[in-house]
Amino acid sequence: MNLDLSVMPLPSDNSAEPIYAAVDIGSNSFHLIVARLEHGEIRPLHVLAEKVQLGKNLNNHLLTDEAIQRGLACLERFQQLLSSVKPVKIKAVGTNALRQARNRNAFTEPAEALLGAPIDVIYGREEARLVYLGVAHTLADDEKSRLVVDIGGGSTEFILGQRFEPKKLESLQLGCVSYSDAFFVDGVITKHNFNRAYEQASLEVSHIRRNFKHSQWAEAVGSSGTLQAIELMITVAGWRSEGIDRKSLNKLRKTLLKFDLVDEINLAGLSERRRGVITAGVAITTAIFDVLGVEVMRTSSGALREGVIYDLMGRLGHEDVRERSIQAMLQRYSVDVPTSETVGNYARHLASLTASSWRLADEDIALLTWAARLHEIGIGISQKHYNRHSAYVIENSDMPGFSQGDQIVMSRLLRGHRGKLPPYLFDDIPSKKREKFARMLVLLRLAVILKHAGPTTIEPDFTARAKGEKLKVRFPDAWRRTHPLTLWEVSESKTAFEKLGVKVQITNEHT
């Protein structure tokens, strides 16, 4: 077992501050951090890292059985620590390997059962945002613009930022595990193989050069095990006292090329868990330096896992970046805000009334409410089939704070909120979550119908009760008399509701 363990002593005063945990399910390594917030900064209590190589041999976009078993075994060990410290909240994120894998559910479903928490597979730019959040808290709080680079196992993230605010985010498909598989087959090191990896990485990075060139930042910062390993080998060799520069990077390249196989690499400062991917990592790093004009790069201990913790604490402290993303989408597509808020209010009210019976968690209600508020964004493209346009936009937009799964759920809700239900609606929804999704969609369809009854108060004057596959909605008599069209629309939608597995009954307040 290749396990790095760093345990910091618990505070002696038994602080009442809650403990949080973040799990970074990377393509090369899995990381766990357990921390608490002290004076606005996280204090790590336990940090675990294990080489898993979940993304190894992902050529057909399928996780291998061996990789899945390695990953689950690692999480089982992580769970032992989590069980002992009992964090109030666990946030787990999956990166490139799970983004790419068509069979990701074969891993995520048993993994979620092990952790007792959902695994959010995040898009590349969301990964970049979280990396920057973790790094920014380790740097001076000044006005200096920075380029932050994180080389992972399957992707590399690039961020331009200032203070705690990322300005530009990008994620490229180049990583030390995928490049090791592609260019150093069977661990064979040759100058030709290295140059092929370098040239391919240079080509990929050249696509973002215009937005990340040297004139746009004052300092380069590296955040990843790969870049930290490179810095450590350079400093141990005595080529620099800290950081990475072109000259030392070239010396390291020449040193690595003296070996014939990656398993033979024996350099001071290089850990066993990095040996198999370091040659590809140096090729990628060299390409980044050359294409983006980096002269010197320092490294940061902050990374994705720390960013996840800060983001989690922000959500719990009502500083949720997801709300900013929703507001941005509403503005970008010139949505009628009063109508948006009306539908969101109806959806939230219906969900709160049925949450206990239908086991809707706070996150489910939040996603449903956000989807309701966004239901008309497709009108900005075309009134005809606007629900299809809304669904496409949500699934394919960069929405900071939202995971890939979150966006798929909202997209499918928007696709099915009116008209006929397409046969593929449930295809990307995990089987265990389909019943809940169907019930959320029933609530959204009702909320959209109710918008024609006009604006609502914060607490609409109707009640709803769910029991199994039945949903009974009670309206006051006076409301029923003045909204015959709305009642007719609900009646006309019963067939769609039943296809979603729910029988909806509209009654008066005395029934």
Secondary structure, DSSP 8 states (H G I E B T S, - for coil): --EEEEE----TT---S-EEEEEEE-SSEEEEEEEEEETTEEEEEEEEEEE--TTTT-TTS---HHHHHHHHHHHHHHHHHHHHH--SEEEEEE-HHHHH-TTTHHHHHHHHHHHTS-EEE--HHHHHHHHHHHHHTTS--SS-EEEEEEE-SS-EEEEEEETTEEEEEEEES--HHHHHHHHSGGGB--HHHHHHHHHHHHHHHHTTHHHH-GGG-SEEEE-SHHHHHHHHHHHHTTS-SSSEEHHHHHHHHHHHTT-SBGGG---TT--HHHHTTHHHHHHHHHHHHHHHT--EEEE-S--HHHHHHHHHHHHHTT--HHHHHHHHHHHHTT--HHHHHHHHHHHHHHHHHHHHHHT--HHHHHHHHHHHHTTTGGGGT-STTHHHHHHHHHHHS--TT--HHHHHHHHHHHHTSSSS--TTTTTTS-GGGHHHHHHHHHHHHHHHHHGGG----SS-S-EEEEETTEEEEEE-HHHHHH-HHHHHHHHHTHHHHHHTT-EEEEEETT-
